[in-house]
Amino acid sequence: MKNNIVLKSIGGFYYIKTADSTVIECKAKGKFRKLALSPLAGDIVETEYEQGTNVITKIHPRKNQFVRPPFANLDLLIMVVATVEPNPNYFVIDKMCAIAKHKNADVAIAITKADLAQCEEIKEIYTKAGYKVFITGEGHTDQLDALKAEMQGKICAFAGNSGVGKSTLLNRLFPHLELETNAISQKLGRGKHTTRQVEIFDMGDCMVADTPGFSSIELDRDNFISKYDLPHAFVEFADYLDGCKFADCSHTSEIGCRIKQAVEDGEISQSRYDSYVAMYDKQKNVKDWELK
């Protein structure tokens, strides 16, 4: 597993897992303030021992970075989707999947609460899109093992709407974590956030980031995907993009659009395409200067 990785930060101190699997407390060198750069959970760093204190002296280039919540170098985003309580919000799921793809992170889908409602529709949509889908509720221990195998050697994060069962799933995968969980609020139909800070847990075969506030991230300046890049953020579009009649096809209304034809033929799910169009309509008029 990765060494010299930042596991968490508290009050200006950073906790680093070293090559011998010990965890040391560090401060960041002053030069990072001048560079407006702060170490994040997930960063690979170099440290030195200076005047009785461990100090972070270098932050290695990041594979990707998230601002809210703040962490870096995500390898695998596991989208946790409940069959009910709350019902799946396909636009939110697809937006998260697109942002992860744009940031060069893989995505897997973990379905929870399959004992309460049918999960075939969710499974079909995301299997057809090309994602690995795991049913992780009661009676599916084989799927838990398969998900753990998918996570091996990676920095992983779990995301999904409040109440879908992220902490419960983590507890089933890694019982020794004993993360705090809350029951669904019957009045609101959603759960409460039970985590408060980004912390990466070293599970031996993988690293798991517990990420508060990661139920949904927005297509803002930190996660912006241009209308030109957006088709490439939908993984199932890849086989069809060269087949459109027009090179500048937006895949929304043009004649001869291969993506639209694939939707009509049932090769691309309607819900995924609807999410793409909604995201495109939001992004198409954003100007570069608005992101500065």
Contacts in CASP RR format, 6 or more apart in sequence:
PFRMAT RR
TARGET T0000
AUTHOR 0000-0000-0000
METHOD contacts of the structure
MODEL  1
MKNNIVLKSIGGFYYIKTADSTVIECKAKGKFRKLALSPLAGDIVETEYE
QGTNVITKIHPRKNQFVRPPFANLDLLIMVVATVEPNPNYFVIDKMCAIA
KHKNADVAIAITKADLAQCEEIKEIYTKAGYKVFITGEGHTDQLDALKAE
MQGKICAFAGNSGVGKSTLLNRLFPHLELETNAISQKLGRGKHTTRQVEI
FDMGDCMVADTPGFSSIELDRDNFISKYDLPHAFVEFADYLDGCKFADCS
HTSEIGCRIKQAVEDGEISQSRYDSYVAMYDKQKNVKDWELK
1 153 0 8 1.000
1 202 0 8 1.000
1 204 0 8 1.000
1 205 0 8 1.000
1 206 0 8 1.000
1 207 0 8 1.000
2 17 0 8 1.000
2 44 0 8 1.000
2 155 0 8 1.000
2 207 0 8 1.000
3 17 0 8 1.000
3 18 0 8 1.000
3 19 0 8 1.000
3 44 0 8 1.000
4 16 0 8 1.000
4 17 0 8 1.000
4 18 0 8 1.000
4 19 0 8 1.000
4 44 0 8 1.000
4 45 0 8 1.000
4 46 0 8 1.000
4 47 0 8 1.000
5 16 0 8 1.000
5 17 0 8 1.000
5 42 0 8 1.000
5 43 0 8 1.000
5 44 0 8 1.000
5 45 0 8 1.000
5 155 0 8 1.000
5 200 0 8 1.000
5 207 0 8 1.000
6 14 0 8 1.000
6 15 0 8 1.000
6 16 0 8 1.000
6 39 0 8 1.000
6 40 0 8 1.000
6 41 0 8 1.000
6 42 0 8 1.000
6 43 0 8 1.000
6 45 0 8 1.000
6 200 0 8 1.000
7 15 0 8 1.000
7 16 0 8 1.000
7 17 0 8 1.000
7 23 0 8 1.000
7 41 0 8 1.000
7 42 0 8 1.000
7 199 0 8 1.000
7 200 0 8 1.000
7 201 0 8 1.000
7 202 0 8 1.000
8 14 0 8 1.000
8 15 0 8 1.000
8 41 0 8 1.000
8 197 0 8 1.000
8 198 0 8 1.000
8 199 0 8 1.000
8 200 0 8 1.000
9 15 0 8 1.000
9 39 0 8 1.000
9 40 0 8 1.000
9 41 0 8 1.000
10 197 0 8 1.000
12 27 0 8 1.000
12 28 0 8 1.000
13 25 0 8 1.000
13 26 0 8 1.000
13 27 0 8 1.000
14 25 0 8 1.000
14 26 0 8 1.000
14 27 0 8 1.000
14 28 0 8 1.000
14 39 0 8 1.000
14 45 0 8 1.000
14 56 0 8 1.000
15 23 0 8 1.000
15 24 0 8 1.000
15 25 0 8 1.000
15 26 0 8 1.000
16 23 0 8 1.000
16 24 0 8 1.000
16 25 0 8 1.000
16 26 0 8 1.000
16 45 0 8 1.000
16 47 0 8 1.000
16 54 0 8 1.000
16 56 0 8 1.000
17 23 0 8 1.000
17 202 0 8 1.000
18 24 0 8 1.000
21 202 0 8 1.000
24 47 0 8 1.000
24 54 0 8 1.000
25 54 0 8 1.000
26 45 0 8 1.000
26 47 0 8 1.000
26 53 0 8 1.000
26 54 0 8 1.000
26 55 0 8 1.000
26 56 0 8 1.000
27 53 0 8 1.000
27 54 0 8 1.000
27 55 0 8 1.000
27 56 0 8 1.000
28 38 0 8 1.000
28 39 0 8 1.000
28 55 0 8 1.000
28 56 0 8 1.000
29 55 0 8 1.000
29 56 0 8 1.000
29 57 0 8 1.000
32 38 0 8 1.000
32 39 0 8 1.000
32 56 0 8 1.000
32 59 0 8 1.000
37 59 0 8 1.000
38 70 0 8 1.000
39 45 0 8 1.000
39 56 0 8 1.000
39 59 0 8 1.000
40 62 0 8 1.000
40 65 0 8 1.000
40 70 0 8 1.000
40 71 0 8 1.000
40 72 0 8 1.000
40 198 0 8 1.000
41 70 0 8 1.000
41 71 0 8 1.000
41 72 0 8 1.000
41 198 0 8 1.000
41 199 0 8 1.000
41 200 0 8 1.000
41 209 0 8 1.000
42 71 0 8 1.000
42 72 0 8 1.000
42 73 0 8 1.000
42 155 0 8 1.000
42 200 0 8 1.000
42 207 0 8 1.000
42 209 0 8 1.000
43 59 0 8 1.000
43 60 0 8 1.000
43 62 0 8 1.000
43 72 0 8 1.000
43 73 0 8 1.000
44 59 0 8 1.000
44 60 0 8 1.000
44 73 0 8 1.000
45 56 0 8 1.000
45 57 0 8 1.000
45 58 0 8 1.000
45 59 0 8 1.000
45 60 0 8 1.000
46 56 0 8 1.000
46 57 0 8 1.000
46 58 0 8 1.000
46 60 0 8 1.000
47 54 0 8 1.000
47 55 0 8 1.000
47 56 0 8 1.000
47 57 0 8 1.000
48 54 0 8 1.000
48 55 0 8 1.000
48 57 0 8 1.000
49 55 0 8 1.000
62 72 0 8 1.000
62 73 0 8 1.000
63 72 0 8 1.000
63 73 0 8 1.000
63 74 0 8 1.000
63 75 0 8 1.000
63 104 0 8 1.000
63 105 0 8 1.000
64 72 0 8 1.000
64 73 0 8 1.000
64 74 0 8 1.000
64 103 0 8 1.000
64 104 0 8 1.000
64 105 0 8 1.000
65 71 0 8 1.000
65 72 0 8 1.000
65 103 0 8 1.000
66 72 0 8 1.000
66 74 0 8 1.000
66 103 0 8 1.000
66 214 0 8 1.000
66 217 0 8 1.000
66 222 0 8 1.000
66 223 0 8 1.000
67 222 0 8 1.000
67 223 0 8 1.000
68 213 0 8 1.000
68 217 0 8 1.000
68 222 0 8 1.000
69 198 0 8 1.000
69 211 0 8 1.000
69 212 0 8 1.000
69 213 0 8 1.000
69 214 0 8 1.000
70 198 0 8 1.000
71 157 0 8 1.000
71 198 0 8 1.000
71 200 0 8 1.000
71 209 0 8 1.000
71 211 0 8 1.000
73 155 0 8 1.000
74 100 0 8 1.000
74 103 0 8 1.000
74 105 0 8 1.000
74 155 0 8 1.000
74 156 0 8 1.000
74 157 0 8 1.000
74 209 0 8 1.000
75 105 0 8 1.000
75 106 0 8 1.000
75 153 0 8 1.000
75 154 0 8 1.000
75 155 0 8 1.000
75 156 0 8 1.000
76 105 0 8 1.000
76 106 0 8 1.000
76 107 0 8 1.000
76 108 0 8 1.000
76 150 0 8 1.000
76 151 0 8 1.000
76 154 0 8 1.000
76 155 0 8 1.000
76 156 0 8 1.000
76 157 0 8 1.000
77 96 0 8 1.000
77 97 0 8 1.000
77 100 0 8 1.000
77 105 0 8 1.000
77 106 0 8 1.000
77 107 0 8 1.000
77 108 0 8 1.000
77 156 0 8 1.000
77 157 0 8 1.000
77 159 0 8 1.000
78 107 0 8 1.000
78 108 0 8 1.000
78 109 0 8 1.000
78 110 0 8 1.000
78 147 0 8 1.000
78 151 0 8 1.000
78 156 0 8 1.000
78 157 0 8 1.000
78 158 0 8 1.000
78 159 0 8 1.000
79 93 0 8 1.000
79 96 0 8 1.000
79 97 0 8 1.000
79 107 0 8 1.000
79 108 0 8 1.000
79 109 0 8 1.000
79 110 0 8 1.000
79 159 0 8 1.000
79 160 0 8 1.000
80 110 0 8 1.000
80 112 0 8 1.000
80 158 0 8 1.000
80 159 0 8 1.000
80 160 0 8 1.000
80 164 0 8 1.000
80 165 0 8 1.000
80 166 0 8 1.000
80 169 0 8 1.000
81 88 0 8 1.000
81 93 0 8 1.000
81 109 0 8 1.000
81 110 0 8 1.000
81 111 0 8 1.000
81 112 0 8 1.000
81 122 0 8 1.000
81 160 0 8 1.000
81 164 0 8 1.000
82 88 0 8 1.000
82 111 0 8 1.000
82 112 0 8 1.000
82 113 0 8 1.000
82 161 0 8 1.000
82 163 0 8 1.000
82 164 0 8 1.000
82 165 0 8 1.000
83 111 0 8 1.000
83 112 0 8 1.000
83 113 0 8 1.000
83 114 0 8 1.000
83 116 0 8 1.000
83 117 0 8 1.000
83 118 0 8 1.000
83 119 0 8 1.000
83 122 0 8 1.000
84 113 0 8 1.000
84 116 0 8 1.000
84 117 0 8 1.000
85 113 0 8 1.000
85 116 0 8 1.000
85 163 0 8 1.000
85 184 0 8 1.000
85 189 0 8 1.000
86 161 0 8 1.000
86 162 0 8 1.000
86 163 0 8 1.000
86 164 0 8 1.000
86 189 0 8 1.000
86 190 0 8 1.000
88 122 0 8 1.000
89 161 0 8 1.000
90 125 0 8 1.000
90 271 0 8 1.000
90 272 0 8 1.000
90 274 0 8 1.000
90 275 0 8 1.000
91 274 0 8 1.000
91 275 0 8 1.000
91 278 0 8 1.000
92 160 0 8 1.000
92 161 0 8 1.000
92 216 0 8 1.000
93 109 0 8 1.000
93 160 0 8 1.000
94 234 0 8 1.000
94 271 0 8 1.000
94 272 0 8 1.000
94 275 0 8 1.000
94 276 0 8 1.000
94 279 0 8 1.000
95 216 0 8 1.000
95 217 0 8 1.000
95 219 0 8 1.000
95 275 0 8 1.000
95 279 0 8 1.000
96 107 0 8 1.000
96 159 0 8 1.000
96 160 0 8 1.000
96 216 0 8 1.000
96 217 0 8 1.000
97 107 0 8 1.000
97 131 0 8 1.000
97 233 0 8 1.000
97 235 0 8 1.000
98 225 0 8 1.000
98 230 0 8 1.000
98 233 0 8 1.000
98 234 0 8 1.000
98 279 0 8 1.000
99 217 0 8 1.000
99 219 0 8 1.000
99 223 0 8 1.000
99 225 0 8 1.000
99 233 0 8 1.000
100 106 0 8 1.000
100 107 0 8 1.000
101 107 0 8 1.000
101 232 0 8 1.000
101 233 0 8 1.000
101 234 0 8 1.000
101 235 0 8 1.000
102 223 0 8 1.000
102 225 0 8 1.000
102 229 0 8 1.000
102 232 0 8 1.000
102 233 0 8 1.000
103 223 0 8 1.000
106 154 0 8 1.000
107 131 0 8 1.000
108 131 0 8 1.000
108 132 0 8 1.000
108 133 0 8 1.000
108 134 0 8 1.000
108 147 0 8 1.000
108 150 0 8 1.000
109 122 0 8 1.000
109 126 0 8 1.000
109 131 0 8 1.000
109 132 0 8 1.000
109 133 0 8 1.000
109 134 0 8 1.000
110 133 0 8 1.000
110 134 0 8 1.000
110 136 0 8 1.000
110 147 0 8 1.000
110 158 0 8 1.000
110 169 0 8 1.000
111 119 0 8 1.000
111 122 0 8 1.000
111 123 0 8 1.000
111 133 0 8 1.000
111 134 0 8 1.000
111 135 0 8 1.000
111 136 0 8 1.000
111 137 0 8 1.000
112 136 0 8 1.000
112 137 0 8 1.000
112 164 0 8 1.000
112 165 0 8 1.000
112 168 0 8 1.000
112 169 0 8 1.000
113 137 0 8 1.000
113 164 0 8 1.000
113 165 0 8 1.000
114 135 0 8 1.000
114 136 0 8 1.000
114 137 0 8 1.000
114 140 0 8 1.000
115 137 0 8 1.000
115 138 0 8 1.000
115 139 0 8 1.000
119 135 0 8 1.000
122 133 0 8 1.000
123 133 0 8 1.000
123 135 0 8 1.000
124 269 0 8 1.000
125 269 0 8 1.000
125 271 0 8 1.000
125 272 0 8 1.000
126 133 0 8 1.000
127 133 0 8 1.000
128 236 0 8 1.000
128 267 0 8 1.000
128 268 0 8 1.000
128 269 0 8 1.000
129 234 0 8 1.000
129 235 0 8 1.000
129 236 0 8 1.000
129 268 0 8 1.000
129 269 0 8 1.000
129 272 0 8 1.000
130 235 0 8 1.000
130 236 0 8 1.000
131 235 0 8 1.000
132 150 0 8 1.000
134 140 0 8 1.000
134 143 0 8 1.000
134 144 0 8 1.000
134 146 0 8 1.000
134 147 0 8 1.000
134 150 0 8 1.000
135 143 0 8 1.000
136 143 0 8 1.000
136 144 0 8 1.000
136 147 0 8 1.000
136 169 0 8 1.000
136 172 0 8 1.000
137 143 0 8 1.000
137 172 0 8 1.000
144 172 0 8 1.000
144 173 0 8 1.000
147 173 0 8 1.000
148 173 0 8 1.000
148 205 0 8 1.000
148 206 0 8 1.000
151 205 0 8 1.000
151 206 0 8 1.000
151 208 0 8 1.000
152 205 0 8 1.000
152 206 0 8 1.000
153 205 0 8 1.000
153 206 0 8 1.000
153 207 0 8 1.000
154 206 0 8 1.000
154 207 0 8 1.000
155 200 0 8 1.000
155 206 0 8 1.000
155 207 0 8 1.000
155 209 0 8 1.000
156 206 0 8 1.000
156 207 0 8 1.000
156 208 0 8 1.000
156 209 0 8 1.000
157 208 0 8 1.000
157 209 0 8 1.000
157 211 0 8 1.000
157 214 0 8 1.000
158 166 0 8 1.000
158 169 0 8 1.000
158 170 0 8 1.000
158 208 0 8 1.000
158 209 0 8 1.000
158 210 0 8 1.000
158 211 0 8 1.000
158 214 0 8 1.000
159 166 0 8 1.000
159 211 0 8 1.000
159 214 0 8 1.000
159 215 0 8 1.000
159 216 0 8 1.000
160 166 0 8 1.000
160 214 0 8 1.000
160 215 0 8 1.000
160 216 0 8 1.000
161 190 0 8 1.000
161 215 0 8 1.000
161 216 0 8 1.000
162 190 0 8 1.000
162 191 0 8 1.000
162 192 0 8 1.000
162 193 0 8 1.000
162 215 0 8 1.000
163 184 0 8 1.000
163 190 0 8 1.000
163 191 0 8 1.000
165 181 0 8 1.000
167 179 0 8 1.000
167 180 0 8 1.000
167 181 0 8 1.000
167 194 0 8 1.000
167 195 0 8 1.000
168 181 0 8 1.000
170 177 0 8 1.000
170 179 0 8 1.000
170 208 0 8 1.000
170 210 0 8 1.000
171 177 0 8 1.000
171 178 0 8 1.000
171 179 0 8 1.000
171 181 0 8 1.000
174 201 0 8 1.000
174 203 0 8 1.000
174 208 0 8 1.000
177 201 0 8 1.000
179 194 0 8 1.000
179 195 0 8 1.000
179 210 0 8 1.000
180 194 0 8 1.000
180 195 0 8 1.000
181 194 0 8 1.000
182 191 0 8 1.000
182 192 0 8 1.000
182 194 0 8 1.000
183 191 0 8 1.000
184 190 0 8 1.000
184 191 0 8 1.000
185 191 0 8 1.000
185 192 0 8 1.000
193 212 0 8 1.000
193 213 0 8 1.000
193 215 0 8 1.000
195 210 0 8 1.000
195 211 0 8 1.000
195 212 0 8 1.000
196 212 0 8 1.000
197 212 0 8 1.000
198 209 0 8 1.000
198 210 0 8 1.000
198 211 0 8 1.000
198 212 0 8 1.000
199 209 0 8 1.000
199 210 0 8 1.000
200 207 0 8 1.000
200 208 0 8 1.000
200 209 0 8 1.000
200 210 0 8 1.000
201 207 0 8 1.000
201 208 0 8 1.000
201 209 0 8 1.000
201 210 0 8 1.000
217 223 0 8 1.000
219 225 0 8 1.000
219 279 0 8 1.000
219 282 0 8 1.000
219 283 0 8 1.000
221 291 0 8 1.000
221 292 0 8 1.000
224 283 0 8 1.000
224 286 0 8 1.000
224 291 0 8 1.000
225 233 0 8 1.000
225 279 0 8 1.000
225 283 0 8 1.000
226 283 0 8 1.000
226 286 0 8 1.000
227 250 0 8 1.000
227 280 0 8 1.000
227 283 0 8 1.000
227 284 0 8 1.000
227 286 0 8 1.000
230 276 0 8 1.000
230 279 0 8 1.000
230 280 0 8 1.000
230 283 0 8 1.000
231 237 0 8 1.000
231 241 0 8 1.000
231 251 0 8 1.000
231 259 0 8 1.000
231 276 0 8 1.000
232 238 0 8 1.000
232 241 0 8 1.000
234 272 0 8 1.000
234 276 0 8 1.000
236 268 0 8 1.000
236 272 0 8 1.000
237 251 0 8 1.000
237 259 0 8 1.000
237 268 0 8 1.000
237 276 0 8 1.000
240 258 0 8 1.000
240 259 0 8 1.000
240 261 0 8 1.000
240 262 0 8 1.000
240 267 0 8 1.000
240 268 0 8 1.000
241 258 0 8 1.000
241 259 0 8 1.000
242 258 0 8 1.000
243 258 0 8 1.000
244 251 0 8 1.000
244 254 0 8 1.000
244 256 0 8 1.000
244 257 0 8 1.000
244 258 0 8 1.000
244 259 0 8 1.000
245 254 0 8 1.000
245 255 0 8 1.000
245 256 0 8 1.000
245 257 0 8 1.000
246 254 0 8 1.000
246 256 0 8 1.000
249 256 0 8 1.000
249 257 0 8 1.000
249 259 0 8 1.000
250 280 0 8 1.000
250 284 0 8 1.000
251 257 0 8 1.000
251 259 0 8 1.000
251 260 0 8 1.000
251 276 0 8 1.000
251 280 0 8 1.000
252 277 0 8 1.000
252 280 0 8 1.000
252 281 0 8 1.000
254 260 0 8 1.000
259 268 0 8 1.000
259 273 0 8 1.000
260 273 0 8 1.000
262 268 0 8 1.000
263 269 0 8 1.000
263 270 0 8 1.000
263 273 0 8 1.000
END
